Amino acid sequence: MEEIDWEGMWRKSLEESSWGQRAGKPEYWDERVNQFEGVIKQSNREAMIMSKLEIEPDYMVLDIGAGPGTVAIPLAKTVKGVTAVEP
């Protein structure tokens, strides 16, 4: 059976999508830094999310869709390790 190149398929789909073409450029994200920071500060998401987690200092955490690190950064100060995954 032929092996499927999942990574290649993912890269191709990103390259062909309008979002992938925009999001692959640093200036796309540079323009959004202040917007992300404002939303995070305004909503106090960090405190809300952290208050709902049951974590121990020896945990290794996987943060899928970590974005600007709203959860990954405070978790990294509390647990043994954090792996943040973004497309």
LOLO-426600 format. One record per residue: residue in one letter; x, y, z of N, C-alpha, C in turn. Coordinates in steps of 0.2 Angstrom, whole numbers. Atoms other than C-alpha are relative to their C-alpha. Example, Ala and Ser with C-alpha at 12.3 -4.5 7.8 and 13.67 -1.06 7.14 Angstrom:
romi resn = A | n.xx = 4 | n.yy = -6 | n.zz = 0 | ca.xx = 62 | ca.yy = -22 | ca.zz = 39 | c.xx = 4 | c.yy = 6 | c.zz = 0 $
romi resn = S | n.xx = -4 | n.yy = -6 | n.zz = -1 | ca.xx = 68 | ca.yy = -5 | ca.zz = 36 | c.xx = -4 | c.yy = 5 | c.zz = 3 $
***
This chain:
romi resn = M | n.xx = 4 | n.yy = -6 | n.zz = 0 | ca.xx = 0 | ca.yy = 0 | ca.zz = 0 | c.xx = 4 | c.yy = 6 | c.zz = 0 $
romi resn = E | n.xx = -3 | n.yy = -6 | n.zz = 0 | ca.xx = 6 | ca.yy = 17 | ca.zz = -4 | c.xx = -1 | c.yy = 5 | c.zz = 6 $
romi resn = E | n.xx = 0 | n.yy = -5 | n.zz = -6 | ca.xx = 11 | ca.yy = 29 | ca.zz = 10 | c.xx = -3 | c.yy = 7 | c.zz = -2 $
romi resn = I | n.xx = 3 | n.yy = -7 | n.zz = 2 | ca.xx = 1 | ca.yy = 45 | ca.zz = 11 | c.xx = 4 | c.yy = 5 | c.zz = 3 $
romi resn = D | n.xx = -4 | n.yy = -6 | n.zz = -3 | ca.xx = 11 | ca.yy = 61 | ca.zz = 13 | c.xx = -5 | c.yy = 5 | c.zz = 3 $
romi resn = W | n.xx = 5 | n.yy = -5 | n.zz = -4 | ca.xx = 0 | ca.yy = 70 | ca.zz = 26 | c.xx = 3 | c.yy = 7 | c.zz = 0 $
romi resn = E | n.xx = -4 | n.yy = -7 | n.zz = 0 | ca.xx = 13 | ca.yy = 84 | ca.zz = 28 | c.xx = -1 | c.yy = 4 | c.zz = -6 $
romi resn = G | n.xx = 0 | n.yy = -3 | n.zz = 6 | ca.xx = 14 | ca.yy = 87 | ca.zz = 10 | c.xx = -7 | c.yy = 3 | c.zz = -2 $
romi resn = M | n.xx = 7 | n.yy = -2 | n.zz = 2 | ca.xx = -5 | ca.yy = 88 | ca.zz = 8 | c.xx = -2 | c.yy = 6 | c.zz = 4 $
romi resn = W | n.xx = 1 | n.yy = -6 | n.zz = -5 | ca.xx = -6 | ca.yy = 100 | ca.zz = 23 | c.xx = 3 | c.yy = 6 | c.zz = -3 $
romi resn = R | n.xx = -4 | n.yy = -5 | n.zz = 3 | ca.xx = 7 | ca.yy = 111 | ca.zz = 15 | c.xx = -3 | c.yy = 3 | c.zz = -6 $
romi resn = K | n.xx = 3 | n.yy = -2 | n.zz = 7 | ca.xx = -1 | ca.yy = 111 | ca.zz = -2 | c.xx = -7 | c.yy = 3 | c.zz = 1 $
romi resn = S | n.xx = 6 | n.yy = -3 | n.zz = -1 | ca.xx = -18 | ca.yy = 115 | ca.zz = 5 | c.xx = 1 | c.yy = 7 | c.zz = 3 $
romi resn = L | n.xx = -1 | n.yy = -7 | n.zz = -3 | ca.xx = -11 | ca.yy = 130 | ca.zz = 15 | c.xx = 2 | c.yy = 4 | c.zz = -5 $
romi resn = E | n.xx = -2 | n.yy = -4 | n.zz = 5 | ca.xx = -2 | ca.yy = 136 | ca.zz = 0 | c.xx = -5 | c.yy = 2 | c.zz = -5 $
romi resn = E | n.xx = 5 | n.yy = -1 | n.zz = 5 | ca.xx = -17 | ca.yy = 135 | ca.zz = -11 | c.xx = -6 | c.yy = 4 | c.zz = 3 $
romi resn = S | n.xx = 6 | n.yy = -4 | n.zz = -3 | ca.xx = -29 | ca.yy = 144 | ca.zz = 2 | c.xx = 2 | c.yy = 7 | c.zz = 1 $
romi resn = S | n.xx = -1 | n.yy = -7 | n.zz = -1 | ca.xx = -31 | ca.yy = 162 | ca.zz = 3 | c.xx = 3 | c.yy = 2 | c.zz = 7 $
romi resn = W | n.xx = -3 | n.yy = -1 | n.zz = -7 | ca.xx = -28 | ca.yy = 162 | ca.zz = 22 | c.xx = 7 | c.yy = -2 | c.zz = 1 $
romi resn = G | n.xx = -6 | n.yy = 3 | n.zz = 0 | ca.xx = -13 | ca.yy = 151 | ca.zz = 20 | c.xx = 5 | c.yy = 5 | c.zz = -3 $
romi resn = Q | n.xx = -5 | n.yy = -5 | n.zz = 3 | ca.xx = -5 | ca.yy = 164 | ca.zz = 8 | c.xx = 1 | c.yy = 6 | c.zz = 4 $
romi resn = R | n.xx = -1 | n.yy = -6 | n.zz = -5 | ca.xx = -9 | ca.yy = 178 | ca.zz = 20 | c.xx = 4 | c.yy = -1 | c.zz = 6 $
romi resn = A | n.xx = -3 | n.yy = 1 | n.zz = -7 | ca.xx = -4 | ca.yy = 170 | ca.zz = 36 | c.xx = 7 | c.yy = -3 | c.zz = 0 $
romi resn = G | n.xx = -7 | n.yy = 3 | n.zz = 1 | ca.xx = 12 | ca.yy = 163 | ca.zz = 29 | c.xx = 5 | c.yy = 6 | c.zz = 0 $
romi resn = K | n.xx = -4 | n.yy = -6 | n.zz = 0 | ca.xx = 19 | ca.yy = 181 | ca.zz = 29 | c.xx = 0 | c.yy = 3 | c.zz = 7 $
romi resn = P | n.xx = -1 | n.yy = -3 | n.zz = -7 | ca.xx = 26 | ca.yy = 189 | ca.zz = 45 | c.xx = -4 | c.yy = 6 | c.zz = 1 $
romi resn = E | n.xx = 3 | n.yy = -6 | n.zz = -1 | ca.xx = 18 | ca.yy = 206 | ca.zz = 41 | c.xx = -8 | c.yy = -1 | c.zz = 2 $
romi resn = Y | n.xx = 7 | n.yy = 2 | n.zz = -1 | ca.xx = 1 | ca.yy = 197 | ca.zz = 42 | c.xx = -1 | c.yy = 0 | c.zz = 8 $
romi resn = W | n.xx = 1 | n.yy = 1 | n.zz = -8 | ca.xx = 4 | ca.yy = 193 | ca.zz = 61 | c.xx = 2 | c.yy = 7 | c.zz = 3 $
romi resn = D | n.xx = -3 | n.yy = -7 | n.zz = -3 | ca.xx = 14 | ca.yy = 210 | ca.zz = 64 | c.xx = -6 | c.yy = 4 | c.zz = 1 $
romi resn = E | n.xx = 6 | n.yy = -5 | n.zz = 0 | ca.xx = -3 | ca.yy = 219 | ca.zz = 60 | c.xx = -5 | c.yy = -2 | c.zz = 6 $
romi resn = R | n.xx = 5 | n.yy = 3 | n.zz = -5 | ca.xx = -12 | ca.yy = 208 | ca.zz = 73 | c.xx = 2 | c.yy = 0 | c.zz = 7 $
romi resn = V | n.xx = -3 | n.yy = 0 | n.zz = -7 | ca.xx = -1 | ca.yy = 209 | ca.zz = 88 | c.xx = -4 | c.yy = 4 | c.zz = 5 $
romi resn = N | n.xx = 4 | n.yy = -5 | n.zz = -4 | ca.xx = -10 | ca.yy = 224 | ca.zz = 96 | c.xx = -7 | c.yy = -3 | c.zz = 1 $
romi resn = Q | n.xx = 7 | n.yy = 3 | n.zz = 0 | ca.xx = -27 | ca.yy = 216 | ca.zz = 92 | c.xx = 0 | c.yy = -6 | c.zz = 5 $
romi resn = F | n.xx = 0 | n.yy = 6 | n.zz = -4 | ca.xx = -23 | ca.yy = 199 | ca.zz = 100 | c.xx = 1 | c.yy = 2 | c.zz = 8 $
romi resn = E | n.xx = -2 | n.yy = -2 | n.zz = -7 | ca.xx = -15 | ca.yy = 208 | ca.zz = 116 | c.xx = -6 | c.yy = 3 | c.zz = 3 $
romi resn = G | n.xx = 6 | n.yy = -4 | n.zz = -3 | ca.xx = -31 | ca.yy = 219 | ca.zz = 118 | c.xx = -5 | c.yy = -5 | c.zz = 2 $
romi resn = V | n.xx = 5 | n.yy = 5 | n.zz = -2 | ca.xx = -43 | ca.yy = 204 | ca.zz = 117 | c.xx = 2 | c.yy = -4 | c.zz = 6 $
romi resn = I | n.xx = -2 | n.yy = 4 | n.zz = -6 | ca.xx = -33 | ca.yy = 194 | ca.zz = 129 | c.xx = -1 | c.yy = 4 | c.zz = 7 $
romi resn = K | n.xx = 1 | n.yy = -4 | n.zz = -6 | ca.xx = -32 | ca.yy = 208 | ca.zz = 142 | c.xx = -7 | c.yy = 2 | c.zz = 2 $
romi resn = Q | n.xx = 7 | n.yy = -2 | n.zz = -1 | ca.xx = -50 | ca.yy = 213 | ca.zz = 140 | c.xx = -4 | c.yy = -5 | c.zz = 3 $
romi resn = S | n.xx = 4 | n.yy = 6 | n.zz = -2 | ca.xx = -57 | ca.yy = 196 | ca.zz = 142 | c.xx = 2 | c.yy = -4 | c.zz = 6 $
romi resn = N | n.xx = -3 | n.yy = 3 | n.zz = -6 | ca.xx = -45 | ca.yy = 190 | ca.zz = 156 | c.xx = -1 | c.yy = -8 | c.zz = -1 $
romi resn = R | n.xx = 0 | n.yy = 7 | n.zz = 2 | ca.xx = -45 | ca.yy = 173 | ca.zz = 147 | c.xx = 5 | c.yy = -4 | c.zz = 4 $
romi resn = E | n.xx = -5 | n.yy = 4 | n.zz = -4 | ca.xx = -29 | ca.yy = 168 | ca.zz = 156 | c.xx = -3 | c.yy = -2 | c.zz = 6 $
romi resn = A | n.xx = 3 | n.yy = 2 | n.zz = -7 | ca.xx = -37 | ca.yy = 168 | ca.zz = 173 | c.xx = -5 | c.yy = -4 | c.zz = 0 $
romi resn = M | n.xx = 6 | n.yy = 4 | n.zz = 1 | ca.xx = -53 | ca.yy = 161 | ca.zz = 167 | c.xx = 2 | c.yy = -8 | c.zz = -1 $
romi resn = I | n.xx = -2 | n.yy = 7 | n.zz = 2 | ca.xx = -44 | ca.yy = 146 | ca.zz = 159 | c.xx = 4 | c.yy = -3 | c.zz = 5 $
romi resn = M | n.xx = -4 | n.yy = 3 | n.zz = -5 | ca.xx = -31 | ca.yy = 143 | ca.zz = 172 | c.xx = -4 | c.yy = -2 | c.zz = 6 $
romi resn = S | n.xx = 4 | n.yy = 2 | n.zz = -6 | ca.xx = -44 | ca.yy = 143 | ca.zz = 186 | c.xx = -4 | c.yy = -7 | c.zz = -1 $
romi resn = K | n.xx = 4 | n.yy = 6 | n.zz = 2 | ca.xx = -53 | ca.yy = 128 | ca.zz = 177 | c.xx = 4 | c.yy = -6 | c.zz = 0 $
romi resn = L | n.xx = -5 | n.yy = 6 | n.zz = 1 | ca.xx = -37 | ca.yy = 117 | ca.zz = 175 | c.xx = 2 | c.yy = -3 | c.zz = 7 $
romi resn = E | n.xx = -3 | n.yy = 3 | n.zz = -6 | ca.xx = -32 | ca.yy = 104 | ca.zz = 188 | c.xx = 7 | c.yy = -3 | c.zz = -3 $
romi resn = I | n.xx = -6 | n.yy = 1 | n.zz = 3 | ca.xx = -14 | ca.yy = 104 | ca.zz = 185 | c.xx = 5 | c.yy = -2 | c.zz = 6 $
romi resn = E | n.xx = -5 | n.yy = 2 | n.zz = -5 | ca.xx = 1 | ca.yy = 96 | ca.zz = 195 | c.xx = 7 | c.yy = 3 | c.zz = -3 $
romi resn = P | n.xx = -6 | n.yy = -3 | n.zz = 2 | ca.xx = 19 | ca.yy = 103 | ca.zz = 194 | c.xx = 4 | c.yy = -5 | c.zz = -4 $
romi resn = D | n.xx = -3 | n.yy = 4 | n.zz = 4 | ca.xx = 25 | ca.yy = 87 | ca.zz = 186 | c.xx = -3 | c.yy = -2 | c.zz = -7 $
romi resn = Y | n.xx = 4 | n.yy = 2 | n.zz = 7 | ca.xx = 13 | ca.yy = 87 | ca.zz = 171 | c.xx = 4 | c.yy = 3 | c.zz = -6 $
romi resn = M | n.xx = -2 | n.yy = -3 | n.zz = 7 | ca.xx = 18 | ca.yy = 89 | ca.zz = 153 | c.xx = -6 | c.yy = 1 | c.zz = -4 $
romi resn = V | n.xx = 6 | n.yy = -3 | n.zz = 3 | ca.xx = 5 | ca.yy = 99 | ca.zz = 144 | c.xx = 1 | c.yy = 1 | c.zz = -8 $
romi resn = L | n.xx = 1 | n.yy = -1 | n.zz = 8 | ca.xx = 0 | ca.yy = 99 | ca.zz = 125 | c.xx = -5 | c.yy = 5 | c.zz = -1 $
romi resn = D | n.xx = 5 | n.yy = -6 | n.zz = 2 | ca.xx = -8 | ca.yy = 116 | ca.zz = 120 | c.xx = -1 | c.yy = 0 | c.zz = -7 $
romi resn = I | n.xx = 2 | n.yy = 0 | n.zz = 7 | ca.xx = -16 | ca.yy = 113 | ca.zz = 103 | c.xx = -4 | c.yy = 7 | c.zz = -2 $
romi resn = G | n.xx = 3 | n.yy = -7 | n.zz = 2 | ca.xx = -20 | ca.yy = 130 | ca.zz = 95 | c.xx = 2 | c.yy = 5 | c.zz = 5 $
romi resn = A | n.xx = -3 | n.yy = -4 | n.zz = -5 | ca.xx = -9 | ca.yy = 139 | ca.zz = 107 | c.xx = -1 | c.yy = 8 | c.zz = -1 $
romi resn = G | n.xx = 1 | n.yy = -7 | n.zz = 1 | ca.xx = -11 | ca.yy = 156 | ca.zz = 98 | c.xx = 6 | c.yy = 4 | c.zz = 3 $
romi resn = P | n.xx = -6 | n.yy = -4 | n.zz = -3 | ca.xx = -1 | ca.yy = 170 | ca.zz = 107 | c.xx = 2 | c.yy = -2 | c.zz = 6 $
romi resn = G | n.xx = -3 | n.yy = 3 | n.zz = -6 | ca.xx = 2 | ca.yy = 159 | ca.zz = 122 | c.xx = -4 | c.yy = 2 | c.zz = 6 $
romi resn = T | n.xx = 5 | n.yy = -2 | n.zz = -6 | ca.xx = -13 | ca.yy = 164 | ca.zz = 133 | c.xx = 0 | c.yy = -5 | c.zz = 5 $
romi resn = V | n.xx = 0 | n.yy = 5 | n.zz = -5 | ca.xx = -13 | ca.yy = 148 | ca.zz = 141 | c.xx = 7 | c.yy = -3 | c.zz = 1 $
romi resn = A | n.xx = -7 | n.yy = 3 | n.zz = -1 | ca.xx = 5 | ca.yy = 141 | ca.zz = 137 | c.xx = 5 | c.yy = 3 | c.zz = 4 $
romi resn = I | n.xx = -5 | n.yy = -3 | n.zz = -4 | ca.xx = 15 | ca.yy = 154 | ca.zz = 145 | c.xx = -2 | c.yy = 0 | c.zz = 7 $
romi resn = P | n.xx = 1 | n.yy = 1 | n.zz = -7 | ca.xx = 6 | ca.yy = 154 | ca.zz = 162 | c.xx = 1 | c.yy = -7 | c.zz = 2 $
romi resn = L | n.xx = -1 | n.yy = 7 | n.zz = -1 | ca.xx = 6 | ca.yy = 135 | ca.zz = 161 | c.xx = 7 | c.yy = -2 | c.zz = 1 $
romi resn = A | n.xx = -8 | n.yy = 1 | n.zz = 0 | ca.xx = 25 | ca.yy = 135 | ca.zz = 158 | c.xx = 3 | c.yy = 2 | c.zz = 7 $
romi resn = K | n.xx = -2 | n.yy = -2 | n.zz = -7 | ca.xx = 27 | ca.yy = 143 | ca.zz = 175 | c.xx = -2 | c.yy = -4 | c.zz = 5 $
romi resn = T | n.xx = 3 | n.yy = 4 | n.zz = -5 | ca.xx = 17 | ca.yy = 130 | ca.zz = 184 | c.xx = 2 | c.yy = -7 | c.zz = -1 $
romi resn = V | n.xx = -1 | n.yy = 7 | n.zz = 2 | ca.xx = 21 | ca.yy = 113 | ca.zz = 175 | c.xx = 7 | c.yy = -1 | c.zz = -2 $
romi resn = K | n.xx = -7 | n.yy = 2 | n.zz = 2 | ca.xx = 36 | ca.yy = 103 | ca.zz = 170 | c.xx = 2 | c.yy = 2 | c.zz = -7 $
romi resn = G | n.xx = -1 | n.yy = -2 | n.zz = 7 | ca.xx = 34 | ca.yy = 107 | ca.zz = 152 | c.xx = -6 | c.yy = 1 | c.zz = -4 $
romi resn = V | n.xx = 6 | n.yy = -2 | n.zz = 5 | ca.xx = 22 | ca.yy = 114 | ca.zz = 138 | c.xx = 3 | c.yy = -1 | c.zz = -7 $
romi resn = T | n.xx = -1 | n.yy = 0 | n.zz = 7 | ca.xx = 22 | ca.yy = 110 | ca.zz = 120 | c.xx = -6 | c.yy = 3 | c.zz = -3 $
romi resn = A | n.xx = 5 | n.yy = -3 | n.zz = 3 | ca.xx = 13 | ca.yy = 122 | ca.zz = 110 | c.xx = -1 | c.yy = -1 | c.zz = -8 $
romi resn = V | n.xx = 1 | n.yy = 2 | n.zz = 7 | ca.xx = 6 | ca.yy = 117 | ca.zz = 93 | c.xx = -5 | c.yy = 5 | c.zz = -4 $
romi resn = E | n.xx = 4 | n.yy = -4 | n.zz = 4 | ca.xx = 0 | ca.yy = 129 | ca.zz = 79 | c.xx = 1 | c.yy = -2 | c.zz = -7 $
romi resn = P | n.xx = -1 | n.yy = 2 | n.zz = 7 | ca.xx = -3 | ca.yy = 126 | ca.zz = 61 | c.xx = 5 | c.yy = 4 | c.zz = -4 $
***
